[in-house]
Amino acid sequence: MQLPRVEAGDLLGVERSGAYEAALSEVLERTVTGLTEDVRLFEDLHLDTTSILEILMTLEDAVDPEELDVGDFKSVGTLTGYVLSQQATSGV
């Protein structure tokens, strides 16, 4: 599943939130709803290393996974911010 393009000024809009919820629901094999920028990926959603690898595979077309830092996975907002910065530098 492709993560949506991040638009400047709309870090986590309704459309993007729904797409992230669908992507995370697929990766976690359970329903994920109510995402906000503050939702922590490890503590709140209980991501594990397998989940992170699946998300990295999902992000592979949109960003350079080799530039990702563990801090980019702190929350939905930090991951979205990373995707936004990668799209800005790549012109995608």
N, C-alpha and C positions, 0 to 999 in steps of 0.2 A: 504494500500500500504506500503510495506517495504521500509525503507530508505536504501540506499546502504552501504556496508561496506566501511569504510574510510581507505584508505591506507596511511601509513606514507609517508610524503614528498609530498603528493598530496592532500592538504586540500580541494580543490574544483576543481577537474579535469573535463574534458568535460563530461564524463559518469555520474559522480556524479551530476554535474550541471543539466544535463537533467533529472535525476531521481528526484532531488529536485524540479525542475520546474514542473514536472508531479505531484508530491505529493502535492505541494502548490496549483497548479491549481485545483486539486481535492478538497482540503480543502476549498479554497476560492471561488470555483465555477466560476472561470474566468481564462483566460489564463495568465500564469506567464512565462515570458521569460527574457533572458539577466541577469540571476543571477550572481553576483560576491560575493566574501567574504564580501565586504563592504555594501551590500544591507541590510538596517535596516528592521527588521521584522515588527515593529510597525509603524514607520514613513513612510517607502517607500512602504511596502506591505499592510499596514493598517490591520494587524491582530487584532482580538478582543479576548475576553475571550473564546468565543465558538471555534474560530480557534485554540487557544492555547490548549484547551482540546482535539480537534481532533488530533493535532500534538502529544500531549502526548500519546494518544491512539496508534498512529502510531509508536512512539518510544518505547512503552512499552516492546516489545520483545527484543529490542537491548540494552536498558539502564534501569537504575533504576530511574523512574520519581521522586521518593522521594528525590533524591540527586540533582535534578535540582534547579538552582537558577534563579531568574528573569534575572540576567545578562547573562545567557546562551542564552537568547532569544533576545539579543541586535541586532545581525546581523546573516546573513547566516554563516559567518565565526566563530562566537562564538558558534553557535549551532553545527556546524560541528566539531569544536575543542572539545566540550563536548562529542559528540558521539565518537570521536577518543580516548579521554582519558578513557571513559567507556569501549571501546573495548579492549584497552591495558591492563586494570586491570582485565577484565573478561576473557581475552584470546579468545574472540569470533572471 
